[in-house]
Amino acid sequence: MHTAQNCCLVAVALIAATILCGRLVPSVGSHLPRTWSVMKANTAVAFLLCTASLFVTHAKQNPVRLTAGRLCAVVVMVLASAALYAYSTGHPIGLETILVADRGADTPGRMSVQTAVYLEFIGLILLLESAAREPWIRVVDALTMTLVLLILSVIAGYTFDAAGFFGQTTYSRLSPQTLACMVLLGVTVVGRRTHEGFFSVLVGGAIGSQSARVALPFALVLPFLIASGTAYSTRMQWLSTPYAAALAASLCSVLIFASVVLMARRINGLERELRDMSLIDELTRIHNRRAFYLLGEQALRQARRANKSLTVLYFDLNGLKKVNDTMGHQVGSRLLLEAANLLRANFRSSDVVARVGGDEFAVVTRSRRDELVSALTRLDESSAAANRSGDRAYRISYSMGEATIDPESKESFAELVERADAMMYRRKRQRKAERTALPSANAGSENDLVTDSMATGALAAYVAQKARR
């Protein structure tokens, strides 16, 4: 989607820059097709400013980029407002002819009403889209839907030769090049709105999102195909207007009915698959391996859209085999359940906590590094408290490895988990070697207690390294 948005912006910039150059330099304009001169100079400037605003605010949203993008949006709205003011009052304020006189037209330099309204809406969207509060998110979603409606109305005007939908006069109308720019910018704006709010359903991995992606092309294209077919049959005098309208209504009803049935069947099938997956581990009541990878891949996509990093923590529960062999599997199950509860209690509810193997657990989190240290410290303290209390004959301790992925990285989620797993085993071997190297005189239970009290193994060195910094 990121690549598609960039391609759309480049195409808009090329179209607008070519027409503006042709307007400003007659020798260049003479080589352009005659229809290209319909786009006004101010329209081309406005599209270039929209492209610039979308480009500078697409990556990391620092204050300088946001300010530059908003300034571009304000200028776009000023150019559109000048045209709308001239239409409503009949008195142009002169902005239309600053760049090009365009004296051959009855309204020199003035863009169409539809173009001006479109630019007003997209300018407002560019001004407000960085707002993170719920009311403003809804406002931007509503503006984006209105923008889509306007684009479809203009396309319908061209399709069915409804001139009032795309212009006022021969010299003041919405050109095909302007429509192309409108569509490309509309696709870009809708794509950017999929990271949150109303349009986020289009890119999710849930059943509704998958169904929406299947139904959307049909919902957009079928009405135009049916209306075009009935209009053509009327024009060719195959059917009278009442019969054509009745046929169009019948076809729409049948197709909508068929779409509803097909989507219901698809949703039921996906729901059955989800039930069959059994995403919860039966013993520990946390996510199982399948759920871990499913939710982890979704979390990675969301992190990349939000330009955030993602971390996987991989835990190996120490001593489970020994507990099973010496105390029985029922005690081993109790150990697994306690270990899972400690992990669930010390990480956030938004983190993905899962049992991915017999004695292996994993956590997917978007927490910052200082938050991770706090969570792991809490886990160590809770594990130490559990080890000191009760009459259990086993101790709870983990070996841990972690791996973090940056949003620019192309690494897959499976590769990220493999890195965390490899880090965990490397630390586990190092910990075992350190224990083996202890003098036999000091290898008693006291040292085991000190070592096991750090439940995540590598946390002590990790915290000490942070403290030295």
C-alpha positions as CSV (number, residue, x, y, z in Angstrom):
1,M,0.0,0.0,0.0
2,H,2.9,2.4,0.8
3,T,4.3,1.8,-2.7
4,A,0.9,2.3,-4.4
5,Q,0.4,5.6,-2.5
6,N,3.9,6.8,-3.6
7,C,3.1,5.8,-7.2
8,C,-0.2,7.7,-7.1
9,L,1.5,10.8,-5.8
10,V,4.3,10.7,-8.4
11,A,1.6,10.4,-11.2
12,V,-0.3,13.4,-9.8
13,A,2.9,15.4,-9.6
14,L,3.9,14.5,-13.2
15,I,0.4,15.4,-14.6
16,A,0.1,18.7,-12.7
17,A,3.8,19.8,-13.4
18,T,3.4,19.0,-17.1
19,I,0.3,21.1,-17.4
20,L,1.6,23.9,-15.4
21,C,4.8,24.0,-17.5
22,G,2.7,24.0,-20.6
23,R,0.7,26.9,-19.2
24,L,3.7,29.0,-18.3
25,V,5.9,28.1,-21.3
26,P,3.9,28.4,-24.6
27,S,6.5,26.4,-26.5
28,V,6.0,23.5,-24.2
29,G,2.2,23.9,-24.2
30,S,2.1,23.8,-28.0
31,H,3.3,20.1,-27.9
32,L,0.6,19.0,-25.4
33,P,-2.7,17.6,-26.5
34,R,-5.4,20.3,-26.8
35,T,-7.6,18.8,-24.0
36,W,-4.8,19.3,-21.5
37,S,-5.2,23.0,-21.5
38,V,-8.6,22.7,-19.9
39,M,-6.9,22.2,-16.5
40,K,-6.2,25.7,-15.1
41,A,-2.9,26.8,-13.8
42,N,-4.2,27.3,-10.2
43,T,-5.6,23.7,-10.3
44,A,-2.2,22.4,-11.3
45,V,-0.6,24.4,-8.5
46,A,-3.2,23.1,-6.0
47,F,-2.5,19.5,-7.0
48,L,1.2,20.0,-6.7
49,L,0.7,21.4,-3.2
50,C,-1.5,18.5,-2.2
51,T,1.2,16.1,-3.4
52,A,3.8,18.0,-1.5
53,S,1.7,17.9,1.7
54,L,1.1,14.2,1.5
55,F,4.8,13.5,0.8
56,V,6.2,15.5,3.7
57,T,3.7,14.1,6.2
58,H,3.8,10.5,5.0
59,A,7.0,9.5,6.9
60,K,7.9,10.4,10.5
61,Q,5.5,13.1,11.7
62,N,7.9,15.6,13.2
63,P,6.7,19.2,13.8
64,V,8.5,20.7,10.9
65,R,7.0,18.3,8.4
66,L,3.5,18.7,9.9
67,T,3.8,22.5,9.7
68,A,5.0,22.4,6.1
69,G,2.1,20.0,5.2
70,R,-0.5,22.2,6.8
71,L,0.8,25.3,5.1
72,C,0.4,23.6,1.7
73,A,-3.1,22.6,2.7
74,V,-4.0,26.2,3.6
75,V,-2.8,27.5,0.3
76,V,-4.8,24.9,-1.5
77,M,-7.9,25.9,0.4
78,V,-7.3,29.6,-0.4
79,L,-7.0,28.9,-4.1
80,A,-10.3,26.9,-4.0
81,S,-12.0,29.5,-1.9
82,A,-11.1,32.2,-4.4
83,A,-12.9,30.2,-7.2
84,L,-15.9,29.5,-5.1
85,Y,-16.1,33.2,-4.1
86,A,-16.0,34.3,-7.7
87,Y,-18.8,31.9,-8.6
88,S,-21.0,33.0,-5.8
89,T,-20.5,36.7,-6.1
90,G,-19.5,37.1,-9.8
91,H,-16.5,39.2,-8.7
92,P,-13.1,37.4,-9.1
93,I,-10.4,38.5,-6.7
94,G,-7.5,38.1,-9.1
95,L,-5.9,34.9,-7.8
96,E,-7.1,33.0,-10.9
97,T,-4.9,35.0,-13.3
98,I,-1.7,35.5,-11.3
99,L,0.2,32.8,-13.2
100,V,-1.6,32.7,-16.5
101,A,-4.0,35.2,-18.0
102,D,-6.1,32.6,-19.9
103,R,-7.8,35.4,-21.8
104,G,-9.6,33.1,-24.3
105,A,-12.0,31.8,-21.6
106,D,-15.2,33.5,-20.4
107,T,-14.0,33.1,-16.8
108,P,-10.2,33.4,-17.1
109,G,-8.2,31.0,-15.0
110,R,-11.2,29.9,-12.9
111,M,-11.4,26.2,-12.0
112,S,-14.8,24.4,-12.0
113,V,-17.0,24.4,-9.0
114,Q,-16.5,20.6,-8.6
115,T,-12.7,21.0,-8.6
116,A,-12.9,23.8,-6.0
117,V,-15.1,21.8,-3.7
118,Y,-12.9,18.8,-4.0
119,L,-9.8,20.9,-3.1
120,E,-11.6,22.4,-0.1
121,F,-12.3,18.9,1.2
122,I,-8.9,17.5,0.6
123,G,-7.4,20.6,2.2
124,L,-9.4,20.1,5.3
125,I,-8.4,16.5,5.4
126,L,-4.7,17.4,5.2
127,L,-5.1,20.0,8.0
128,L,-6.9,17.6,10.4
129,E,-5.6,14.1,9.6
130,S,-2.8,14.3,12.2
131,A,-5.3,14.8,15.0
132,A,-5.3,11.8,17.3
133,R,-8.5,12.5,19.3
134,E,-11.6,10.6,18.6
135,P,-13.9,13.4,17.5
136,W,-11.5,14.7,14.9
137,I,-10.8,11.2,13.6
138,R,-14.5,10.9,12.9
139,V,-14.6,14.3,11.2
140,V,-11.7,13.3,8.9
141,D,-13.4,10.0,8.1
142,A,-16.6,11.9,7.2
143,L,-14.7,14.3,5.0
144,T,-12.9,11.4,3.3
145,M,-16.2,9.7,2.6
146,T,-17.6,12.9,1.1
147,L,-14.4,13.1,-1.0
148,V,-15.1,9.6,-2.4
149,L,-18.7,10.6,-3.1
150,L,-17.6,13.6,-5.0
151,I,-15.2,11.6,-7.1
152,L,-17.8,9.0,-7.9
153,S,-20.3,11.7,-8.9
154,V,-17.8,13.2,-11.4
155,I,-17.0,9.7,-12.8
156,A,-20.8,9.1,-13.2
157,G,-21.1,12.5,-14.9
158,Y,-18.5,11.5,-17.5
159,T,-19.9,8.0,-17.8
160,F,-23.5,9.1,-18.5
161,D,-22.7,12.4,-20.1
162,A,-24.2,14.5,-17.3
163,A,-22.3,17.7,-18.0
164,G,-23.6,19.4,-14.9
165,F,-21.7,16.9,-12.8
166,F,-18.3,17.9,-14.1
167,G,-18.4,21.5,-15.2
168,Q,-20.2,24.7,-15.9
169,T,-19.0,25.8,-19.4
170,T,-16.6,24.6,-22.1
171,Y,-13.8,26.7,-20.5
172,S,-14.8,26.0,-16.9
173,R,-15.1,22.3,-16.5
174,L,-13.3,19.4,-14.9
175,S,-10.9,17.9,-17.4
176,P,-10.1,14.2,-17.7
177,Q,-6.6,15.0,-16.4
178,T,-8.1,16.8,-13.4
179,L,-10.3,13.8,-12.7
180,A,-7.3,11.5,-12.9
181,C,-5.5,13.6,-10.3
182,M,-8.6,13.6,-8.1
183,V,-8.9,9.8,-8.3
184,L,-5.2,9.2,-7.5
185,L,-5.2,11.6,-4.6
186,G,-8.4,10.1,-3.3
187,V,-6.8,6.6,-3.4
188,T,-3.8,8.0,-1.4
189,V,-6.0,9.7,1.2
190,V,-8.2,6.6,1.7
191,G,-5.0,4.5,2.0
192,R,-3.6,6.8,4.7
193,R,-6.9,6.6,6.6
194,T,-6.6,2.8,6.9
195,H,-4.3,3.0,9.9
196,E,-7.1,4.1,12.1
197,G,-10.7,5.0,12.2
198,F,-13.5,4.0,9.8
199,F,-11.3,2.8,6.9
200,S,-9.1,0.6,9.0
201,V,-11.4,-2.3,8.4
202,L,-10.1,-2.5,4.9
203,V,-6.6,-3.7,5.9
204,G,-7.2,-5.8,8.9
205,G,-6.9,-9.6,9.1
206,A,-10.2,-10.2,10.7
207,I,-13.2,-11.9,9.0
208,G,-15.0,-8.5,8.4
209,S,-11.8,-7.0,6.8
210,Q,-11.3,-10.0,4.5
211,S,-15.0,-9.9,3.5
212,A,-14.9,-6.1,2.9
213,R,-11.9,-6.5,0.5
214,V,-13.7,-9.1,-1.5
215,A,-17.0,-7.1,-1.7
216,L,-15.6,-3.6,-2.3
217,P,-14.7,-3.9,-6.0
218,F,-18.1,-5.3,-6.8
219,A,-19.8,-2.6,-4.8
220,L,-18.0,0.1,-6.7
221,V,-18.2,-1.3,-10.2
222,L,-21.5,-3.2,-10.5
223,P,-23.8,-0.1,-10.2
224,F,-21.9,1.6,-13.0
225,L,-22.1,-1.5,-15.2
226,I,-25.8,-2.0,-14.7
227,A,-26.6,1.7,-15.2
228,S,-24.4,1.8,-18.3
229,G,-26.1,-1.2,-19.8
230,T,-29.6,0.1,-19.3
231,A,-28.6,3.5,-20.6
232,Y,-27.1,1.9,-23.7
233,S,-30.2,-0.2,-24.3
234,T,-32.4,2.9,-24.1
235,R,-30.1,4.8,-26.4
236,M,-30.2,2.0,-29.0
237,Q,-34.0,1.8,-28.6
238,W,-33.8,-1.8,-27.5
239,L,-35.9,-1.0,-24.4
240,S,-38.1,1.9,-23.4
241,T,-37.1,4.0,-20.4
242,P,-39.6,2.3,-18.0
243,Y,-38.6,-1.2,-19.0
244,A,-34.9,-0.3,-18.7
245,A,-35.4,1.1,-15.2
246,A,-37.4,-2.0,-14.2
247,L,-34.6,-4.2,-15.5
248,A,-31.9,-2.2,-13.7
249,A,-33.8,-2.4,-10.4
250,S,-34.2,-6.2,-10.8
251,L,-30.6,-6.8,-11.6
252,C,-29.4,-4.7,-8.7
253,S,-31.7,-6.6,-6.3
254,V,-30.5,-10.0,-7.6
255,L,-26.8,-9.1,-7.4
256,I,-27.1,-7.6,-3.9
257,F,-29.0,-10.7,-2.8
258,A,-26.3,-13.0,-4.3
259,S,-23.6,-10.9,-2.7
260,V,-25.2,-11.1,0.8
261,V,-25.5,-14.9,0.5
262,L,-21.9,-15.3,-0.7
263,M,-20.5,-13.1,2.0
264,A,-22.6,-14.9,4.6
265,R,-21.2,-18.3,3.4
266,R,-17.7,-16.9,3.4
267,I,-18.0,-15.5,7.0
268,N,-19.5,-18.8,8.2
269,G,-16.6,-20.7,6.7
270,L,-14.0,-18.4,8.2
271,E,-15.8,-18.6,11.6
272,R,-15.6,-22.4,11.4
273,E,-11.9,-22.3,10.7
274,L,-11.3,-20.0,13.7
275,R,-13.2,-22.4,16.0
276,D,-11.2,-25.3,14.6
277,M,-8.0,-23.5,15.3
278,S,-8.6,-23.4,19.0
279,L,-6.5,-20.3,19.6
280,I,-6.3,-20.8,23.4
281,D,-4.0,-23.3,25.1
282,E,-6.2,-25.7,27.0
283,L,-3.9,-26.0,30.1
284,T,-2.7,-22.5,30.7
285,R,-5.6,-20.5,29.1
286,I,-3.3,-18.2,27.3
287,H,-2.8,-18.1,23.5
288,N,-1.4,-21.2,21.8
289,R,1.3,-21.4,19.1
290,R,-1.2,-20.8,16.2
291,A,-2.7,-17.8,17.9
292,F,0.8,-16.4,18.7
293,Y,1.8,-16.4,15.0
294,L,-1.5,-15.2,13.8
295,L,-1.7,-12.3,16.2
296,G,2.0,-11.6,16.0
297,E,1.9,-11.1,12.3
298,Q,-1.0,-8.8,12.7
299,A,0.9,-6.9,15.4
300,L,3.8,-6.6,13.1
301,R,1.7,-5.1,10.3
302,Q,0.1,-2.6,12.7
303,A,3.5,-1.6,14.1
304,R,4.8,-1.0,10.5
305,R,1.7,1.1,9.7
306,A,2.2,3.1,12.9
307,N,6.0,3.4,12.3
308,K,6.7,1.7,15.6
309,S,9.1,-1.1,16.6
310,L,8.0,-4.5,17.8
311,T,9.7,-6.9,20.3
312,V,9.4,-10.6,20.8
313,L,10.4,-12.1,24.1
314,Y,11.1,-15.8,24.1
315,F,11.0,-17.8,27.4
316,D,12.1,-21.3,28.3
317,L,10.8,-22.6,31.6
318,N,13.7,-24.1,33.5
319,G,13.5,-27.6,35.1
320,L,10.1,-28.7,33.7
321,K,11.5,-32.1,32.6
322,K,13.0,-32.8,36.0
323,V,9.8,-31.9,37.7
324,N,7.8,-34.2,35.4
325,D,10.3,-37.1,35.9
326,T,10.6,-36.8,39.7
327,M,7.2,-35.4,40.8
328,G,4.9,-36.4,38.1
329,H,3.1,-34.7,35.2
330,Q,0.4,-33.3,37.4
331,V,3.0,-31.2,39.3
332,G,4.6,-30.3,36.0
333,S,1.2,-29.0,34.8
334,R,0.9,-26.9,37.9
335,L,4.3,-25.4,37.2
336,L,3.3,-24.6,33.6
337,L,0.1,-22.9,34.9
338,E,1.9,-20.8,37.5
339,A,4.5,-19.8,35.0
340,A,1.8,-18.7,32.4
341,N,-0.1,-16.8,35.1
342,L,3.0,-14.9,36.1
343,L,3.7,-13.9,32.5
344,R,0.1,-12.8,31.9
345,A,0.0,-10.8,35.1
346,N,3.2,-8.9,34.5
347,F,2.7,-7.8,30.9
348,R,0.1,-5.5,29.4
349,S,-3.3,-6.8,28.3
350,S,-2.5,-5.5,24.8
351,D,0.6,-7.7,24.6
352,V,0.3,-11.2,23.1
353,V,1.3,-13.8,25.7
354,A,1.4,-17.4,24.4
355,R,2.6,-20.9,25.1
356,V,4.4,-21.9,21.9
357,G,5.9,-25.2,23.1
358,G,5.9,-27.8,25.9
359,D,8.0,-25.5,28.2
360,E,8.3,-22.5,26.0
361,F,6.4,-19.2,26.2
362,A,6.6,-16.0,24.1
363,V,5.4,-12.4,24.3
364,V,4.8,-9.9,21.5
365,T,4.9,-6.3,22.6
366,R,5.2,-2.8,21.3
367,S,6.5,-1.5,24.6
368,R,9.5,0.8,24.8
369,R,12.8,-0.6,26.2
370,D,12.3,1.1,29.6
371,E,8.8,-0.4,29.8
372,L,10.2,-3.8,29.0
373,V,12.8,-3.5,31.8
374,S,9.9,-2.6,34.2
375,A,7.8,-5.5,33.0
376,L,10.7,-8.0,33.3
377,T,11.7,-6.6,36.7
378,R,8.1,-7.1,37.9
379,L,8.2,-10.7,36.5
380,D,11.4,-11.4,38.5
381,E,10.0,-10.0,41.7
382,S,6.7,-11.9,41.3
383,S,8.6,-15.1,40.5
384,A,10.9,-14.7,43.5
385,A,7.9,-14.0,45.8
386,A,6.2,-17.2,44.5
387,N,9.4,-19.2,45.1
388,R,9.6,-18.0,48.7
389,S,5.9,-18.7,49.5
390,G,4.0,-22.0,49.8
391,D,5.2,-25.5,50.2
392,R,6.0,-26.3,46.5
393,A,9.0,-28.4,45.8
394,Y,10.0,-26.7,42.6
395,R,11.3,-23.2,41.6
396,I,10.0,-21.0,38.9
397,S,12.7,-19.6,36.6
398,Y,13.0,-18.8,32.9
399,S,15.7,-18.4,30.3
400,M,14.9,-15.5,28.1
401,G,15.9,-14.1,24.7
402,E,14.6,-11.0,22.9
403,A,14.6,-9.6,19.4
404,T,13.3,-6.3,18.2
405,I,12.4,-5.3,14.6
406,D,12.4,-1.7,13.3
407,P,9.4,-0.6,11.1
408,E,11.7,-0.2,8.0
409,S,13.0,-3.8,8.3
410,K,11.7,-6.4,5.8
411,E,12.2,-9.2,8.2
412,S,9.2,-11.6,8.6
413,F,7.6,-12.3,12.0
414,A,8.8,-15.9,11.8
415,E,12.4,-14.7,11.4
416,L,12.0,-12.3,14.3
417,V,10.8,-15.2,16.5
418,E,13.8,-17.3,15.4
419,R,16.2,-14.5,16.4
420,A,14.6,-14.3,19.9
421,D,14.7,-18.1,20.2
422,A,18.4,-18.3,19.2
423,M,19.2,-15.5,21.8
424,M,17.4,-17.5,24.5
425,Y,19.3,-20.7,23.8
426,R,22.6,-18.8,23.6
427,R,22.0,-17.2,27.1
428,K,20.8,-20.6,28.4
429,R,24.1,-22.2,27.4
430,Q,26.0,-19.3,28.9
431,R,24.2,-19.6,32.1
432,K,24.8,-23.3,32.3
433,A,28.5,-22.8,31.6
434,E,28.7,-20.2,34.4
435,R,27.1,-22.6,36.9
436,T,29.5,-25.4,35.8
437,A,32.5,-23.1,36.3
438,L,31.5,-22.4,40.0
439,P,33.9,-24.0,42.5
440,S,32.4,-27.1,44.1
441,A,32.6,-25.5,47.5
442,N,30.3,-22.6,46.4
443,A,27.9,-24.6,44.3
444,G,25.4,-25.3,47.0
445,S,21.8,-24.3,47.4
446,E,22.6,-20.7,48.3
447,N,24.1,-20.0,44.9
448,D,21.2,-21.8,43.2
449,L,18.8,-19.7,45.0
450,V,20.6,-16.5,44.0
451,T,20.8,-17.5,40.4
452,D,17.2,-18.7,40.2
453,S,15.8,-15.6,41.8
454,M,16.4,-13.8,38.6
455,A,13.6,-15.5,36.7
456,T,14.5,-14.2,33.3
457,G,18.1,-15.1,33.4
458,A,19.5,-12.3,31.2
459,L,17.7,-9.5,33.0
460,A,20.4,-8.9,35.6
461,A,23.0,-8.2,33.0
462,Y,20.6,-6.2,30.9
463,V,19.5,-3.9,33.8
464,A,23.2,-3.5,34.9
465,Q,24.1,-2.4,31.3
466,K,21.3,0.1,31.3
467,A,22.4,1.5,34.7
468,R,26.0,1.9,33.4
469,R,24.7,4.1,30.6
